[in-house]
Amino acid sequence: MPKYILFDLDGTLTESAPGIINSIRYTLDKLGLRPMTDEELKRFVGPPLIESFTRYCGLSHEEAARAVDVYREYFSEKGLFENAVYPGIPECLGALKSAGKKLAVATSKPQVFCERIIRHFGIDGYFDAVVGIPLDREDMTKAEVIKSAMELLGAVPEETVMVGDRDYDVLGARENGIPCIGVLYGYGSREELSAAGAVGICETVADIAAACI
């Protein structure tokens, strides 16, 4: 069983789609970009924003960086709280801590927003480390985030596992030599997680503790 457990934030600890989608809508409207359907907007949940604006809006890197700045106008005031902790997450984290596990958040969301979100929802006390992306490091990959979280925990690959809902989590974990458990209650699919190489799939929050204790 792993000693160190890293958690993604969006789609793993919190149901964050409403705030992210509203922030994207705000950005598209303010920049005069093509409106998107709900299904199209869901693609922005999880991956790094600058990559998503480039891929889905056809923006250059510089234009995507500007879109991220506009996104944060809404997200920093409203979007980050249009969010909710998934039912059972506090109990799961408590069970893992009681079993002697060291926990960290490893997210592609900016560090400052991540810290505000977990503190707002009262789950910050469960984590021994919280790692997001610095506001001046939009190009930081999920693999780099995971590496930083492991360093802060003093974690070694053979005793560490990542828990996340998207292929970015699985692939970032692999780059660091650690396995990833995928969760299906978030924003990815079984097919996406399996294709990326997830070592296990949890259908519910309760399944996470069962897989790690």
PyRosetta script that sets phi, psi and omega in degrees:
from pyrosetta import init, pose_from_sequence

init()
pose = pose_from_sequence("MPKYILFDLDGTLTESAPGIINSIRYTLDKLGLRPMTDEELKRFVGPPLIESFTRYCGLSHEEAARAVDVYREYFSEKGLFENAVYPGIPECLGALKSAGKKLAVATSKPQVFCERIIRHFGIDGYFDAVVGIPLDREDMTKAEVIKSAMELLGAVPEETVMVGDRDYDVLGARENGIPCIGVLYGYGSREELSAAGAVGICETVADIAAACI")
pose.set_psi(1, 143.7)
pose.set_omega(1, -178.4)
pose.set_phi(2, -70.4)
pose.set_psi(2, 150.5)
pose.set_omega(2, 174.0)
pose.set_phi(3, -95.6)
pose.set_psi(3, -32.0)
pose.set_omega(3, -176.7)
pose.set_phi(4, -114.5)
pose.set_psi(4, 128.0)
pose.set_omega(4, -177.4)
pose.set_phi(5, -126.9)
pose.set_psi(5, 121.8)
pose.set_omega(5, 179.6)
pose.set_phi(6, -102.7)
pose.set_psi(6, 133.7)
pose.set_omega(6, -179.5)
pose.set_phi(7, -115.8)
pose.set_psi(7, 132.1)
pose.set_omega(7, 164.8)
pose.set_phi(8, -67.0)
pose.set_psi(8, 162.6)
pose.set_omega(8, -179.6)
pose.set_phi(9, -98.7)
pose.set_psi(9, -70.4)
pose.set_omega(9, -176.8)
pose.set_phi(10, -65.4)
pose.set_psi(10, 123.8)
pose.set_omega(10, 177.4)
pose.set_phi(11, 82.8)
pose.set_psi(11, -0.3)
pose.set_omega(11, 179.1)
pose.set_phi(12, -125.0)
pose.set_psi(12, -51.9)
pose.set_omega(12, 174.4)
pose.set_phi(13, -96.8)
pose.set_psi(13, -37.7)
pose.set_omega(13, -176.9)
pose.set_phi(14, -129.7)
pose.set_psi(14, 148.3)
pose.set_omega(14, 174.7)
pose.set_phi(15, -88.9)
pose.set_psi(15, 90.0)
pose.set_omega(15, -166.6)
pose.set_phi(16, -100.8)
pose.set_psi(16, -2.1)
pose.set_omega(16, -173.4)
pose.set_phi(17, -55.4)
pose.set_psi(17, -42.9)
pose.set_omega(17, -177.2)
pose.set_phi(18, -56.5)
pose.set_psi(18, -46.4)
pose.set_omega(18, -178.8)
pose.set_phi(19, -68.6)
pose.set_psi(19, -38.4)
pose.set_omega(19, 179.0)
pose.set_phi(20, -66.9)
pose.set_psi(20, -46.2)
pose.set_omega(20, -178.5)
pose.set_phi(21, -64.0)
pose.set_psi(21, -42.2)
pose.set_omega(21, 177.8)
pose.set_phi(22, -63.8)
pose.set_psi(22, -35.3)
pose.set_omega(22, 178.5)
pose.set_phi(23, -69.4)
pose.set_psi(23, -36.7)
pose.set_omega(23, 176.9)
pose.set_phi(24, -67.0)
pose.set_psi(24, -43.6)
pose.set_omega(24, 178.3)
pose.set_phi(25, -58.2)
pose.set_psi(25, -44.4)
pose.set_omega(25, 178.0)
pose.set_phi(26, -58.0)
pose.set_psi(26, -43.6)
pose.set_omega(26, -178.1)
pose.set_phi(27, -66.1)
pose.set_psi(27, -46.9)
pose.set_omega(27, -179.7)
pose.set_phi(28, -60.1)
pose.set_psi(28, -42.6)
pose.set_omega(28, -179.5)
pose.set_phi(29, -66.2)
pose.set_psi(29, -45.4)
pose.set_omega(29, -176.7)
pose.set_phi(30, -67.3)
pose.set_psi(30, -33.7)
pose.set_omega(30, -178.8)
pose.set_phi(31, -92.4)
pose.set_psi(31, 0.9)
pose.set_omega(31, 178.7)
pose.set_phi(32, 69.5)
pose.set_psi(32, 30.1)
pose.set_omega(32, 179.9)
pose.set_phi(33, -91.1)
pose.set_psi(33, 162.8)
pose.set_omega(33, -177.2)
pose.set_phi(34, -59.3)
pose.set_psi(34, 128.2)
pose.set_omega(34, 174.7)
pose.set_phi(35, -61.3)
pose.set_psi(35, 152.3)
pose.set_omega(35, -178.6)
pose.set_phi(36, -122.5)
pose.set_psi(36, 155.5)
pose.set_omega(36, 176.1)
pose.set_phi(37, -75.7)
pose.set_psi(37, 167.3)
pose.set_omega(37, 178.5)
pose.set_phi(38, -58.3)
pose.set_psi(38, -40.9)
pose.set_omega(38, -179.3)
pose.set_phi(39, -65.1)
pose.set_psi(39, -40.1)
pose.set_omega(39, 177.7)
pose.set_phi(40, -65.2)
pose.set_psi(40, -40.3)
pose.set_omega(40, -178.0)
pose.set_phi(41, -66.8)
pose.set_psi(41, -31.1)
pose.set_omega(41, -179.6)
pose.set_phi(42, -62.8)
pose.set_psi(42, -21.8)
pose.set_omega(42, -180.0)
pose.set_phi(43, -65.8)
pose.set_psi(43, -18.8)
pose.set_omega(43, -178.6)
pose.set_phi(44, -80.4)
pose.set_psi(44, -11.0)
pose.set_omega(44, -177.4)
pose.set_phi(45, -83.5)
pose.set_psi(45, 113.6)
pose.set_omega(45, 177.3)
pose.set_phi(46, 118.8)
pose.set_psi(46, -65.3)
pose.set_omega(46, -177.0)
pose.set_phi(47, -67.7)
pose.set_psi(47, 161.9)
pose.set_omega(47, 175.1)
pose.set_phi(48, -57.2)
pose.set_psi(48, 135.8)
pose.set_omega(48, -174.3)
pose.set_phi(49, -61.0)
pose.set_psi(49, -42.4)
pose.set_omega(49, -175.8)
pose.set_phi(50, -62.7)
pose.set_psi(50, -34.4)
pose.set_omega(50, 177.0)
pose.set_phi(51, -68.9)
pose.set_psi(51, -40.8)
pose.set_omega(51, -179.1)
pose.set_phi(52, -67.9)
pose.set_psi(52, -41.6)
pose.set_omega(52, 178.0)
pose.set_phi(53, -63.4)
pose.set_psi(53, -36.4)
pose.set_omega(53, 177.6)
pose.set_phi(54, -67.6)
pose.set_psi(54, -46.8)
pose.set_omega(54, -174.9)
pose.set_phi(55, -72.1)
pose.set_psi(55, -45.9)
pose.set_omega(55, -170.4)
pose.set_phi(56, -95.4)
pose.set_psi(56, -16.8)
pose.set_omega(56, 179.4)
pose.set_phi(57, -112.9)
pose.set_psi(57, -3.7)
pose.set_omega(57, 179.2)
pose.set_phi(58, 67.6)
pose.set_psi(58, 28.9)
pose.set_omega(58, -178.4)
pose.set_phi(59, -88.4)
pose.set_psi(59, 153.5)
pose.set_omega(59, 171.0)
pose.set_phi(60, -72.4)
pose.set_psi(60, 170.0)
pose.set_omega(60, 179.6)
pose.set_phi(61, -59.6)
pose.set_psi(61, -41.9)
pose.set_omega(61, -179.1)
pose.set_phi(62, -66.8)
pose.set_psi(62, -41.5)
pose.set_omega(62, 178.4)
pose.set_phi(63, -66.4)
pose.set_psi(63, -38.6)
pose.set_omega(63, 178.6)
pose.set_phi(64, -65.4)
pose.set_psi(64, -37.9)
pose.set_omega(64, 177.7)
pose.set_phi(65, -63.1)
pose.set_psi(65, -39.7)
pose.set_omega(65, 176.1)
pose.set_phi(66, -64.6)
pose.set_psi(66, -40.0)
pose.set_omega(66, 178.8)
pose.set_phi(67, -62.3)
pose.set_psi(67, -38.4)
pose.set_omega(67, 177.8)
pose.set_phi(68, -62.5)
pose.set_psi(68, -41.1)
pose.set_omega(68, 178.5)
pose.set_phi(69, -61.1)
pose.set_psi(69, -42.6)
pose.set_omega(69, 179.2)
pose.set_phi(70, -67.0)
pose.set_psi(70, -42.9)
pose.set_omega(70, 177.1)
pose.set_phi(71, -52.4)
pose.set_psi(71, -43.6)
pose.set_omega(71, -176.3)
pose.set_phi(72, -70.3)
pose.set_psi(72, -20.4)
pose.set_omega(72, 175.2)
pose.set_phi(73, -58.5)
pose.set_psi(73, -43.6)
pose.set_omega(73, 179.4)
pose.set_phi(74, -82.1)
pose.set_psi(74, -46.3)
pose.set_omega(74, -173.0)
pose.set_phi(75, -62.0)
pose.set_psi(75, -40.6)
pose.set_omega(75, -175.4)
pose.set_phi(76, -67.8)
pose.set_psi(76, -22.7)
pose.set_omega(76, -178.7)
pose.set_phi(77, -102.3)
pose.set_psi(77, -35.7)
pose.set_omega(77, -174.5)
pose.set_phi(78, -126.7)
pose.set_psi(78, -47.1)
pose.set_omega(78, -169.3)
pose.set_phi(79, -59.9)
pose.set_psi(79, -38.3)
pose.set_omega(79, -176.2)
pose.set_phi(80, -66.0)
pose.set_psi(80, -20.9)
pose.set_omega(80, 178.5)
pose.set_phi(81, -99.6)
pose.set_psi(81, -4.3)
pose.set_omega(81, 172.0)
pose.set_phi(82, -84.2)
pose.set_psi(82, 72.6)
pose.set_omega(82, -158.4)
pose.set_phi(83, -164.4)
pose.set_psi(83, 160.0)
pose.set_omega(83, 177.3)
pose.set_phi(84, -156.5)
pose.set_psi(84, 143.3)
pose.set_omega(84, 174.1)
pose.set_phi(85, -71.8)
pose.set_psi(85, 134.2)
pose.set_omega(85, 178.1)
pose.set_phi(86, -61.6)
pose.set_psi(86, 140.9)
pose.set_omega(86, 176.5)
pose.set_phi(87, -55.7)
pose.set_psi(87, 134.4)
pose.set_omega(87, 177.8)
pose.set_phi(88, 93.3)
pose.set_psi(88, -11.7)
pose.set_omega(88, -179.1)
pose.set_phi(89, -63.4)
pose.set_psi(89, -48.6)
pose.set_omega(89, 179.2)
pose.set_phi(90, -57.8)
pose.set_psi(90, -41.0)
pose.set_omega(90, 179.6)
pose.set_phi(91, -65.6)
pose.set_psi(91, -39.6)
pose.set_omega(91, 177.9)
pose.set_phi(92, -63.5)
pose.set_psi(92, -47.9)
pose.set_omega(92, 179.8)
pose.set_phi(93, -62.7)
pose.set_psi(93, -40.1)
pose.set_omega(93, 178.6)
pose.set_phi(94, -63.1)
pose.set_psi(94, -40.4)
pose.set_omega(94, 179.2)
pose.set_phi(95, -65.1)
pose.set_psi(95, -40.4)
pose.set_omega(95, 179.2)
pose.set_phi(96, -66.0)
pose.set_psi(96, -42.7)
pose.set_omega(96, 178.2)
pose.set_phi(97, -64.1)
pose.set_psi(97, -40.4)
pose.set_omega(97, 179.4)
pose.set_phi(98, -64.6)
pose.set_psi(98, -25.4)
pose.set_omega(98, 178.7)
pose.set_phi(99, -86.5)
pose.set_psi(99, 5.0)
pose.set_omega(99, 176.4)
pose.set_phi(100, 86.7)
pose.set_psi(100, 14.4)
pose.set_omega(100, -179.6)
pose.set_phi(101, -79.0)
pose.set_psi(101, 150.1)
pose.set_omega(101, 172.6)
pose.set_phi(102, -101.3)
pose.set_psi(102, 125.8)
pose.set_omega(102, -172.7)
pose.set_phi(103, -115.8)
pose.set_psi(103, 146.9)
pose.set_omega(103, 176.1)
pose.set_phi(104, -143.2)
pose.set_psi(104, 152.5)
pose.set_omega(104, 168.9)
pose.set_phi(105, -95.8)
pose.set_psi(105, 132.6)
pose.set_omega(105, 177.0)
pose.set_phi(106, -132.7)
pose.set_psi(106, 101.5)
pose.set_omega(106, -170.7)
pose.set_phi(107, -132.7)
pose.set_psi(107, 152.8)
pose.set_omega(107, 175.0)
pose.set_phi(108, -84.6)
pose.set_psi(108, 0.1)
pose.set_omega(108, 174.3)
pose.set_phi(109, -74.8)
pose.set_psi(109, 148.0)
pose.set_omega(109, 176.9)
pose.set_phi(110, -53.5)
pose.set_psi(110, 139.8)
pose.set_omega(110, -177.7)
pose.set_phi(111, -52.8)
pose.set_psi(111, -45.3)
pose.set_omega(111, -175.5)
pose.set_phi(112, -63.1)
pose.set_psi(112, -38.0)
pose.set_omega(112, 178.9)
pose.set_phi(113, -72.8)
pose.set_psi(113, -40.3)
pose.set_omega(113, 178.7)
pose.set_phi(114, -58.5)
pose.set_psi(114, -47.0)
pose.set_omega(114, -179.0)
pose.set_phi(115, -62.1)
pose.set_psi(115, -40.5)
pose.set_omega(115, 179.7)
pose.set_phi(116, -65.6)
pose.set_psi(116, -39.9)
pose.set_omega(116, -177.1)
pose.set_phi(117, -66.6)
pose.set_psi(117, -50.6)
pose.set_omega(117, -176.3)
pose.set_phi(118, -69.7)
pose.set_psi(118, -28.8)
pose.set_omega(118, 175.7)
pose.set_phi(119, -71.4)
pose.set_psi(119, -41.1)
pose.set_omega(119, 179.7)
pose.set_phi(120, -59.4)
pose.set_psi(120, -39.2)
pose.set_omega(120, -177.3)
pose.set_phi(121, -93.0)
pose.set_psi(121, 4.3)
pose.set_omega(121, 172.3)
pose.set_phi(122, 72.3)
pose.set_psi(122, 25.8)
pose.set_omega(122, 178.2)
pose.set_phi(123, -111.8)
pose.set_psi(123, 5.5)
pose.set_omega(123, -177.6)
pose.set_phi(124, -63.4)
pose.set_psi(124, -30.8)
pose.set_omega(124, -176.8)
pose.set_phi(125, -67.8)
pose.set_psi(125, -13.7)
pose.set_omega(125, 179.8)
pose.set_phi(126, -81.4)
pose.set_psi(126, -15.1)
pose.set_omega(126, -169.6)
pose.set_phi(127, -104.9)
pose.set_psi(127, 136.9)
pose.set_omega(127, 177.7)
pose.set_phi(128, -87.3)
pose.set_psi(128, -16.3)
pose.set_omega(128, 177.4)
pose.set_phi(129, -156.0)
pose.set_psi(129, 147.2)
pose.set_omega(129, 177.1)
pose.set_phi(130, -132.8)
pose.set_psi(130, 119.9)
pose.set_omega(130, -178.0)
pose.set_phi(131, -127.9)
pose.set_psi(131, 121.5)
pose.set_omega(131, 171.5)
pose.set_phi(132, -125.8)
pose.set_psi(132, -162.5)
pose.set_omega(132, -178.6)
pose.set_phi(133, -99.8)
pose.set_psi(133, 130.3)
pose.set_omega(133, 174.1)
pose.set_phi(134, -60.0)
pose.set_psi(134, 148.3)
pose.set_omega(134, -177.6)
pose.set_phi(135, -60.4)
pose.set_psi(135, -22.6)
pose.set_omega(135, 179.9)
pose.set_phi(136, -99.2)
pose.set_psi(136, 14.1)
pose.set_omega(136, -179.0)
pose.set_phi(137, -128.2)
pose.set_psi(137, 57.5)
pose.set_omega(137, -178.5)
pose.set_phi(138, -62.3)
pose.set_psi(138, -21.5)
pose.set_omega(138, -177.6)
pose.set_phi(139, -89.0)
pose.set_psi(139, 3.2)
pose.set_omega(139, -179.2)
pose.set_phi(140, -66.8)
pose.set_psi(140, 128.6)
pose.set_omega(140, -176.9)
pose.set_phi(141, -85.8)
pose.set_psi(141, 165.6)
pose.set_omega(141, 176.9)
pose.set_phi(142, -64.3)
pose.set_psi(142, -34.5)
pose.set_omega(142, 177.5)
pose.set_phi(143, -62.1)
pose.set_psi(143, -39.1)
pose.set_omega(143, 178.5)
pose.set_phi(144, -68.6)
pose.set_psi(144, -37.2)
pose.set_omega(144, 176.6)
pose.set_phi(145, -61.8)
pose.set_psi(145, -46.6)
pose.set_omega(145, -179.3)
pose.set_phi(146, -63.4)
pose.set_psi(146, -42.7)
pose.set_omega(146, 178.5)
pose.set_phi(147, -59.6)
pose.set_psi(147, -43.6)
pose.set_omega(147, 179.6)
pose.set_phi(148, -64.1)
pose.set_psi(148, -41.0)
pose.set_omega(148, 178.7)
pose.set_phi(149, -63.7)
pose.set_psi(149, -41.0)
pose.set_omega(149, 179.0)
pose.set_phi(150, -64.1)
pose.set_psi(150, -40.1)
pose.set_omega(150, 179.3)
pose.set_phi(151, -64.2)
pose.set_psi(151, -40.6)
pose.set_omega(151, 179.4)
pose.set_phi(152, -66.0)
pose.set_psi(152, -35.0)
pose.set_omega(152, 179.2)
pose.set_phi(153, -80.2)
pose.set_psi(153, -18.6)
pose.set_omega(153, -171.6)
pose.set_phi(154, 72.6)
pose.set_psi(154, 30.8)
pose.set_omega(154, -174.4)
pose.set_phi(155, -83.4)
pose.set_psi(155, 146.3)
pose.set_omega(155, 173.9)
pose.set_phi(156, -109.7)
pose.set_psi(156, 146.7)
pose.set_omega(156, -173.9)
pose.set_phi(157, -54.4)
pose.set_psi(157, -40.3)
pose.set_omega(157, -175.3)
pose.set_phi(158, -69.7)
pose.set_psi(158, -9.4)
pose.set_omega(158, 179.5)
pose.set_phi(159, -119.5)
pose.set_psi(159, 18.8)
pose.set_omega(159, -172.3)
pose.set_phi(160, -127.3)
pose.set_psi(160, 145.7)
pose.set_omega(160, 174.8)
pose.set_phi(161, -140.1)
pose.set_psi(161, 147.6)
pose.set_omega(161, 174.4)
pose.set_phi(162, -102.1)
pose.set_psi(162, 145.0)
pose.set_omega(162, 174.8)
pose.set_phi(163, -124.3)
pose.set_psi(163, 122.7)
pose.set_omega(163, -178.4)
pose.set_phi(164, -159.1)
pose.set_psi(164, 171.8)
pose.set_omega(164, -174.0)
pose.set_phi(165, -110.9)
pose.set_psi(165, -3.5)
pose.set_omega(165, -177.3)
pose.set_phi(166, -128.0)
pose.set_psi(166, 163.9)
pose.set_omega(166, -179.8)
pose.set_phi(167, -63.9)
pose.set_psi(167, -25.7)
pose.set_omega(167, 176.9)
pose.set_phi(168, -59.1)
pose.set_psi(168, -36.9)
pose.set_omega(168, 179.1)
pose.set_phi(169, -67.3)
pose.set_psi(169, -43.7)
pose.set_omega(169, -178.4)
pose.set_phi(170, -65.6)
pose.set_psi(170, -46.5)
pose.set_omega(170, -176.9)
pose.set_phi(171, -70.0)
pose.set_psi(171, -38.0)
pose.set_omega(171, 176.9)
pose.set_phi(172, -64.7)
pose.set_psi(172, -38.3)
pose.set_omega(172, 176.8)
pose.set_phi(173, -64.2)
pose.set_psi(173, -43.9)
pose.set_omega(173, -178.6)
pose.set_phi(174, -59.4)
pose.set_psi(174, -39.8)
pose.set_omega(174, 179.8)
pose.set_phi(175, -61.9)
pose.set_psi(175, -22.8)
pose.set_omega(175, 178.3)
pose.set_phi(176, -100.1)
pose.set_psi(176, 8.1)
pose.set_omega(176, 176.6)
pose.set_phi(177, 74.1)
pose.set_psi(177, 24.2)
pose.set_omega(177, -180.0)
pose.set_phi(178, -123.0)
pose.set_psi(178, 153.9)
pose.set_omega(178, 177.8)
pose.set_phi(179, -79.6)
pose.set_psi(179, 163.3)
pose.set_omega(179, 176.6)
pose.set_phi(180, -131.0)
pose.set_psi(180, 133.2)
pose.set_omega(180, 172.9)
pose.set_phi(181, -96.8)
pose.set_psi(181, 125.1)
pose.set_omega(181, 179.1)
pose.set_phi(182, -90.2)
pose.set_psi(182, 148.5)
pose.set_omega(182, 176.1)
pose.set_phi(183, -117.5)
pose.set_psi(183, 139.3)
pose.set_omega(183, -174.9)
pose.set_phi(184, -94.8)
pose.set_psi(184, -10.8)
pose.set_omega(184, -178.4)
pose.set_phi(185, -80.9)
pose.set_psi(185, -5.5)
pose.set_omega(185, -179.4)
pose.set_phi(186, -90.3)
pose.set_psi(186, -134.3)
pose.set_omega(186, -170.3)
pose.set_phi(187, -112.1)
pose.set_psi(187, 2.9)
pose.set_omega(187, 175.3)
pose.set_phi(188, -101.9)
pose.set_psi(188, 177.2)
pose.set_omega(188, 179.6)
pose.set_phi(189, -117.7)
pose.set_psi(189, 164.9)
pose.set_omega(189, 176.0)
pose.set_phi(190, -58.9)
pose.set_psi(190, -40.9)
pose.set_omega(190, -178.6)
pose.set_phi(191, -63.5)
pose.set_psi(191, -44.6)
pose.set_omega(191, 179.9)
pose.set_phi(192, -61.9)
pose.set_psi(192, -47.3)
pose.set_omega(192, -177.0)
pose.set_phi(193, -68.3)
pose.set_psi(193, -41.8)
pose.set_omega(193, -179.8)
pose.set_phi(194, -66.3)
pose.set_psi(194, -42.0)
pose.set_omega(194, -179.6)
pose.set_phi(195, -63.2)
pose.set_psi(195, -32.9)
pose.set_omega(195, -179.9)
pose.set_phi(196, -76.8)
pose.set_psi(196, -19.0)
pose.set_omega(196, 177.2)
pose.set_phi(197, 108.2)
pose.set_psi(197, 24.1)
pose.set_omega(197, 177.1)
pose.set_phi(198, -58.7)
pose.set_psi(198, 137.2)
pose.set_omega(198, -177.2)
pose.set_phi(199, -81.8)
pose.set_psi(199, -14.9)
pose.set_omega(199, 179.0)
pose.set_phi(200, -160.5)
pose.set_psi(200, 158.8)
pose.set_omega(200, 179.8)
pose.set_phi(201, -126.0)
pose.set_psi(201, 126.9)
pose.set_omega(201, 176.1)
pose.set_phi(202, -107.3)
pose.set_psi(202, 122.9)
pose.set_omega(202, 179.6)
pose.set_phi(203, -80.6)
pose.set_psi(203, -28.1)
pose.set_omega(203, -177.4)
pose.set_phi(204, -130.4)
pose.set_psi(204, 165.2)
pose.set_omega(204, 176.1)
pose.set_phi(205, -60.7)
pose.set_psi(205, -41.0)
pose.set_omega(205, -178.7)
pose.set_phi(206, -59.7)
pose.set_psi(206, -29.8)
pose.set_omega(206, -179.3)
pose.set_phi(207, -66.6)
pose.set_psi(207, -24.3)
pose.set_omega(207, -178.3)
pose.set_phi(208, -64.7)
pose.set_psi(208, -51.3)
pose.set_omega(208, 180.0)
pose.set_phi(209, -60.8)
pose.set_psi(209, -40.0)
pose.set_omega(209, 180.0)
pose.set_phi(210, -62.1)
pose.set_psi(210, -33.4)
pose.set_omega(210, -177.8)
pose.set_phi(211, -80.5)
pose.set_psi(211, -18.6)
pose.set_omega(211, -172.4)
pose.set_phi(212, -113.7)
pose.set_psi(212, -4.0)
pose.set_omega(212, -179.4)
pose.set_phi(213, -111.4)
pose.dump_pdb("model.pdb")
